Amino acid sequence: MDLAKRLDVPYVRVLADKEPYPGDVDEAAVISLLQSLLPLAKEQGVTLLVETNGTYADSQRLRDLCDKVDHPSLGVLWDVHHPYRYFGESPQTTYQNLGQYIRHIHVKDSLMKDGKADYQMIGNGDVPISDAMDLLRANGYDGFVVLEWVRRWNTNLKTPTTTSFAPGFCPVWISPKPPCPISEKHSTWNRTTPFIGTTWSGFYGFK
């Protein structure tokens, strides 16, 4: 959080469950840790975002967690993939439960193969990403939408390019005015943007 403050980064993601798929979680420990971190986050001007990940991809359970902790420096990172893939939630259900807390978005696509999520380029899977984007637009969301390219869990994934998207999907800004001209900062994202650890991410929305 000290680094986030120095870099003027408003959000720090936290995972309340270490795996993307649901598992056993000590919720009392999660609440205790959040309560110990949130005063520091407020002091530093940072908001902690709990991702819809693992057990907390159940948006009602994450809503209950946020309500219990009840702190202005706590929000949600909505990974559109996980509530749909692991709990069968529609984007409408997820947004209804978490909309007031959502501050940042991750998108990725997949198909279920042999009982596991097989990650695909956007539009080649069955995750209802367009429905989620429509909801965000309709409700005035003006933050970032991040394409999360999860090579950590699938080392066979190739480096994404603009030609990797399925027909009808292309990198565009979800809000009408990006923070800088795309031609200056992002036009070569598919060729030169480095991997960050083992996960590629780019700041792009979709329509």
C-alpha positions as CSV (number, residue, x, y, z in Angstrom):
1,M,0.0,0.0,0.0
2,D,2.9,2.3,0.6
3,L,4.1,1.6,-3.0
4,A,0.5,2.2,-4.3
5,K,0.4,5.6,-2.6
6,R,3.8,6.6,-4.0
7,L,2.7,5.5,-7.5
8,D,-0.7,7.2,-7.2
9,V,-2.4,3.9,-7.7
10,P,-5.9,4.0,-6.2
11,Y,-6.6,0.2,-5.8
12,V,-4.8,-2.8,-4.4
13,R,-6.3,-6.2,-5.3
14,V,-6.5,-8.9,-2.5
15,L,-7.5,-12.5,-2.9
16,A,-9.7,-13.9,-0.1
17,D,-9.3,-17.4,-1.7
18,K,-6.0,-18.3,-3.4
19,E,-7.4,-20.5,-6.1
20,P,-9.8,-19.3,-8.9
21,Y,-12.1,-22.2,-8.3
22,P,-14.1,-22.6,-5.0
23,G,-12.6,-24.1,-2.0
24,D,-12.6,-24.0,1.8
25,V,-12.0,-20.6,3.3
26,D,-11.7,-19.5,6.9
27,E,-14.0,-16.5,6.7
28,A,-13.3,-15.3,10.2
29,A,-9.6,-15.1,9.3
30,V,-10.4,-13.2,6.0
31,I,-12.5,-10.6,8.0
32,S,-9.8,-10.2,10.6
33,L,-7.1,-9.6,8.0
34,L,-9.2,-7.1,6.1
35,Q,-10.1,-5.3,9.3
36,S,-6.4,-5.0,10.1
37,L,-5.4,-3.7,6.7
38,L,-8.3,-1.3,6.0
39,P,-7.2,1.4,8.4
40,L,-3.8,1.5,6.7
41,A,-5.5,1.6,3.3
42,K,-7.6,4.5,4.3
43,E,-4.6,6.3,5.7
44,Q,-2.8,5.8,2.4
45,G,-5.7,6.8,0.3
46,V,-6.0,3.3,-1.2
47,T,-9.0,1.1,-1.7
48,L,-8.6,-2.7,-1.2
49,L,-10.5,-4.7,-3.8
50,V,-11.5,-8.3,-3.1
51,E,-11.7,-10.2,-6.3
52,T,-14.7,-12.4,-7.3
53,N,-12.3,-15.4,-7.0
54,G,-12.6,-18.8,-5.6
55,T,-15.3,-19.1,-2.9
56,Y,-15.9,-15.4,-3.2
57,A,-16.9,-15.8,-6.9
58,D,-20.2,-16.5,-5.3
59,S,-21.4,-12.9,-5.5
60,Q,-23.9,-13.1,-2.6
61,R,-21.2,-14.5,-0.3
62,L,-18.8,-11.7,-1.3
63,R,-21.6,-9.1,-0.8
64,D,-22.2,-10.5,2.7
65,L,-18.5,-10.2,3.4
66,C,-18.3,-6.6,2.3
67,D,-21.4,-5.8,4.3
68,K,-20.0,-7.4,7.4
69,V,-16.6,-5.5,7.1
70,D,-18.4,-2.3,6.2
71,H,-15.5,0.0,5.4
72,P,-15.3,2.8,2.9
73,S,-11.8,1.7,1.7
74,L,-13.2,-1.8,0.7
75,G,-14.4,-2.5,-2.8
76,V,-14.7,-5.3,-5.3
77,L,-12.8,-6.4,-8.4
78,W,-15.3,-8.1,-10.6
79,D,-13.7,-10.9,-12.6
80,V,-16.5,-11.6,-15.0
81,H,-15.3,-15.1,-15.7
82,H,-15.4,-16.7,-12.2
83,P,-19.0,-16.1,-11.0
84,Y,-20.3,-17.3,-14.3
85,R,-18.0,-20.3,-14.7
86,Y,-17.9,-21.7,-11.2
87,F,-21.4,-20.6,-9.9
88,G,-23.5,-20.3,-13.0
89,E,-24.3,-16.7,-12.3
90,S,-25.5,-14.3,-15.0
91,P,-23.8,-10.9,-15.1
92,Q,-27.1,-9.4,-14.1
93,T,-27.1,-11.5,-10.8
94,T,-23.5,-10.6,-10.1
95,Y,-24.0,-6.9,-10.7
96,Q,-27.2,-6.8,-8.7
97,N,-25.3,-8.3,-5.7
98,L,-22.1,-6.3,-6.0
99,G,-22.7,-3.2,-8.2
100,Q,-22.3,-0.8,-5.4
101,Y,-18.9,-2.2,-4.5
102,I,-17.4,-2.7,-8.0
103,R,-14.4,-0.5,-8.8
104,H,-12.4,-2.5,-11.4
105,I,-13.0,-5.3,-13.9
106,H,-11.2,-8.3,-15.2
107,V,-12.4,-10.2,-18.3
108,K,-11.3,-13.5,-19.8
109,D,-13.1,-16.3,-21.7
110,S,-13.2,-20.0,-21.5
111,L,-15.0,-23.2,-22.3
112,M,-15.5,-26.2,-19.9
113,K,-13.5,-29.2,-21.1
114,D,-13.2,-32.4,-19.1
115,G,-14.6,-30.6,-16.0
116,K,-12.1,-27.8,-16.1
117,A,-12.1,-24.2,-17.4
118,D,-10.1,-24.1,-20.7
119,Y,-9.2,-20.5,-21.3
120,Q,-9.8,-19.1,-24.8
121,M,-9.3,-15.7,-26.5
122,I,-12.2,-13.4,-25.9
123,G,-15.2,-14.4,-28.0
124,N,-14.1,-18.0,-28.5
125,G,-15.5,-19.1,-25.2
126,D,-19.0,-18.9,-23.8
127,V,-18.6,-16.4,-20.9
128,P,-21.3,-13.6,-21.4
129,I,-18.8,-10.8,-21.6
130,S,-20.9,-8.6,-23.8
131,D,-23.8,-8.8,-21.3
132,A,-21.4,-7.6,-18.6
133,M,-20.2,-4.7,-20.7
134,D,-23.7,-3.7,-21.5
135,L,-24.5,-3.6,-17.8
136,L,-21.5,-1.6,-17.0
137,R,-22.2,1.0,-19.7
138,A,-25.9,1.2,-18.6
139,N,-24.8,1.9,-15.0
140,G,-22.2,4.5,-15.8
141,Y,-19.1,2.6,-15.1
142,D,-16.1,4.6,-16.1
143,G,-13.2,2.6,-14.8
144,F,-10.8,0.2,-16.5
145,V,-11.7,-3.2,-18.0
146,V,-8.6,-5.5,-18.0
147,L,-8.0,-8.4,-20.4
148,E,-6.4,-10.9,-18.0
149,W,-4.3,-13.4,-20.0
150,V,-3.8,-16.2,-17.5
151,R,-0.7,-18.1,-18.7
152,R,-0.1,-19.0,-15.1
153,W,-2.9,-21.5,-15.3
154,N,-2.5,-22.4,-19.0
155,T,1.0,-22.2,-20.3
156,N,-0.2,-23.2,-23.8
157,L,-1.9,-19.8,-24.3
158,K,-0.2,-17.8,-27.0
159,T,0.6,-14.1,-26.9
160,P,-2.7,-12.3,-27.8
161,T,-2.9,-10.1,-30.8
162,T,-5.7,-8.1,-32.3
163,T,-6.3,-10.9,-34.8
164,S,-6.8,-13.4,-31.9
165,F,-10.2,-12.0,-31.0
166,A,-13.3,-13.7,-32.3
167,P,-15.4,-11.8,-34.9
168,G,-17.3,-9.0,-33.2
169,F,-14.8,-8.5,-30.5
170,C,-12.0,-6.0,-30.6
171,P,-10.0,-3.9,-28.2
172,V,-11.8,-0.6,-27.6
173,W,-12.4,1.7,-24.6
174,I,-15.5,1.1,-22.6
175,S,-15.7,4.8,-21.7
176,P,-15.8,7.5,-24.4
177,K,-12.5,9.2,-23.4
178,P,-9.4,7.1,-22.6
179,P,-6.9,8.6,-20.2
180,C,-4.4,9.1,-23.1
181,P,-4.6,8.7,-26.9
182,I,-4.6,5.0,-27.9
183,S,-2.3,5.8,-30.8
184,E,0.4,7.1,-28.4
185,K,0.3,4.5,-25.6
186,H,-1.5,1.4,-26.7
187,S,-1.2,0.9,-30.5
188,T,1.5,-1.6,-30.2
189,W,0.1,-3.5,-27.2
190,N,-0.1,-6.8,-29.1
191,R,3.6,-6.7,-30.1
192,T,5.5,-5.0,-27.3
193,T,3.6,-5.1,-24.1
194,P,5.7,-7.3,-21.7
195,F,4.4,-10.1,-19.6
196,I,4.0,-9.2,-15.9
197,G,5.2,-12.3,-14.1
198,T,3.3,-15.1,-15.7
199,T,0.0,-13.2,-16.4
200,W,-0.5,-10.8,-19.3
201,S,-2.9,-7.9,-18.7
202,G,-3.9,-5.0,-20.9
203,F,-6.3,-2.1,-20.2
204,Y,-9.0,-2.7,-22.8
205,G,-12.7,-2.8,-22.9
206,F,-14.9,-4.7,-25.3
207,K,-18.0,-4.1,-27.4
